[in-house]
């Protein structure tokens, strides 16, 4: 089987969240919105926005831990990874399409600003920030991978507080079938 890879430039459209599969495999998840900007034909210097594409991004292990510490809603990012698309059935019976990326790399888009790189061998804890427990869980459990689309998972809203979520929950929509395959170890 050949994988389809993609690189997307866009803005982080949701707060990155740490989730844990029912097999205790942690991952970070967030949405990216990518809107192309095109020059208007016959009007030099005039531009218009194209149609926005939406992607759900999954980042595993240390990448997920670093995403939680580095990426915030609204920031411009570049995401590279394996592309997956699938149809799902909404509660009203209509069909929708969900597109996701299992990330190999995530970073700030330096076209729009500067960032400071800090190398870490393991995520550090004790800073008291909102992601300490999530990062501790990711480091402790980052050996294997689950599947965020097929596995039930827990959402760590705040350190020490979790609420159950359904497999591949699309904001209350009934989801059928797998979205992404388990990443190769």
C-alpha positions, 0 to 999 in steps of 0.5 A: 500500500502506498501512502499519500503524503501532504504538506499544508500551510494554514492556521490552527483552528482549534486548541490542540488537545491531548487525547489517550486511546483506550489502549493508553496511547497518547496523541495530540489533535487539532484542526488546521484551516488552509485558505488559498489567496489568489490574484483576481484575473484582470485586476493587478494587485487585487487578491481574493480568498479561495475556498477553505480546506479543513484538516484534523491533525494527529501527532503522536508521542514526542511530536504530540507533546511538543505540539501541546507546548508550542502550537496555539489556536490562530497561529500559522503552521506548516504540517507534513504527514500522511493524508487520509479521507473518509465519509461519515454519516451525520445524525440527520442521515446526510453524508460528510467527508472528513480529511485528516493528517497523521503528522510527521512534522509540525512547525510554525510558518515563518512567513508570518513571524519568528519562533525560537527553537528549543531542543528537548530530549524529553518533555520537561515538567514542573513548569506548572503550565496547563499541559504538565499532566498531558505531557507526563502521560505522553512521555510515559506512554509514548512507546506504541500507537493507537488509532484515534479514529477507531479507538475510544479515547479520553480527552484531557481538558485540564490536568487531572480532569478527563471526560470520555469521548467517542471514537472519531467524534465529529462534534456529535456526528455519528462516525462510521469506518476508519479514518486513518490507519495505525502509524508504522512504529 
